[in-house]
Amino acid sequence: MSRSAYSAAAPVLVAPRRTPVGSAGHGFSQLTTTDLAAPVLTAVLETLRDAGAPHQVDDVVLGNCLGPGGDPARIASLAAGLGVDVPGVTVDRQCGSGLDAVALAAARIRSGEDNLILAGGVESASTAPWRLWPDTRERYTRAPFAPPGYPDPDMGVAADDLARIRGISRERQDAYAARSHALAAATDFSSEIVPIAGVDRDQRIRSNMTEARLSRLRPAFTPDGTATAGNSCGISDGAAVLAVTTQAGSKGLPALRVLGSAVAGSDPSLPGLGPVPAIEKVLRRTGVALSDIGVVEITEAFASVVLAVADELDIDEDLLCPQGGAIAMGHPWGASGAILLVRLATWMFASDGPELGLAACAIGGGQGVAMIVERVQ
């Protein structure tokens, strides 16, 4: 389908808001997924009301990976006071959950079945319940990403493998990480943040993470690996939500038009390459050329992942995460994909912002999700 055909019926994203990203065990150590998501849902709805936009919510769709179950999206909807008649559904596509939640909501708006969905993601690593495998009674630390017979590496180990196989040096990873830390430290994120529990800024960001300092850090995952605590993300808490609606329903609010999205599978042994087929698919679907994209947000779980995707697709590194990313800010798994869209919105809403933006996530087990958005003039 051509880009013009996609644009004609495309849903839009408005009122992008997020919590600060909290380092696990620190500022949000006692806050549940409900405590994090509900205030952001309220803030998004208040933005719509203040603009005179329609605010009868058809559904709440939130990504989440390690919460307590019980459909966190529905619970947060009730806690936010949206009313018992507003349903909620929780999406688990691991690190791509928040982005996929928005994509699913956009598809329903495009279909004409719904007019307004609040979508995004939430993660509270701090309060995720501890679980035990029933046969060994060992602590359940992460979900299996693939069944027996398939490779299922831990993400840090896979990041080291990816760097080695693709020839991405420790020095290049540290240089990219230093850039992320410096850009985030120089950016004022306050316009997109909903303060929570007295926290009004991202907790992980540091202004002194130079290449020299990063070079002194030891490998974090394998003895001879190149991924470290400085060029990888931190385990984090946070939530992000956007209103997904029709252009008529946006009532002149700054908006991003969803031109298209895609999910794709890839080699489970190298999950960091998952965004590549997803990006290629969404480019084909929308008729957009990669050379037309003015900003690219990829979840910075590991510097090697972002760099490998950029190398594979020949993406200009200057376009990547221009105000820093998860290496500097942290990675609340189920929320991070939605945070990418909030970041795109802030960058693209500027008077000199680019017309087209791309968001993408790598996913454990070998998957990718990607979305292309266009600034509404």
Summary of the structure (lengths in Angstrom):
residues: 377
radius of gyration: 19.2
end to end distance: 22.2
largest distance: 58.2
contacts: 1491
relative contact order: 0.22
helix: 38%
strand: 22%
